[in-house]
Amino acid sequence: MSGYPPPPDVIHGRVAWIFGDDFDVDLIIGVENIKYYDADVLREVTMKAYDPHFVDRVRPGDVIVGGRNFGYGHPHYPPLVALRNLGVSAVIAESFSPGFWRGETYNGMPLITAPGITDHVQRWDPVEVDWRKARVSLPATGTTLEGTPPSERVTKIIEAGGSLRLLLAEHRR
């Protein structure tokens, strides 16, 4: 079964990009590409409208930061598939669109709600994310932001690498 491995307990990376409020994730790959899942196709289009060199600069453990209502619009999966393929390990935002939150939680992506995050980070700042505690540490400034920790069920989904993997494991018992 394909999928992504669960994240480490504490994600060490950098802030690869900061999006504003009401960001539609389809724009990460371009609306015309929302039906693609092929890693090579997605690599060619990921973040081209924002930074043509993004795919060469991002590295495993990096995170994406968003403002309020991150993921608004239709909850298509390819934009986050593209980011995961590049190594993005979590999304930290002021708040999430409910449809996006459900879909990406289903896929096992740690989504951390951290009020004030956009006021405290700049692109490429180092970041440490304890996703179970929803604690975001910014070593460059000594700032720590506390979000709302995931529920026990969401923690199990992320640990399993997604809802499908968790359900299959539970039903094998």
Secondary structure, DSSP 4 states (H G I P E B T S, - for coil): ----PPPPSEEEEEEEEE--TT--GGGGT-GGGTT---HHHHHHHTTTTT-TTHHHH--TT-EEEE-TTBT-S---SHHHHHHHHTT--EEEES-B-HHHHHHHHHTT--EEE-TTHHHH--TT-EEEEETTTTEEEETTTTEEEE-PPPPHHHHHHHHHTSHHHHHHHHHH-
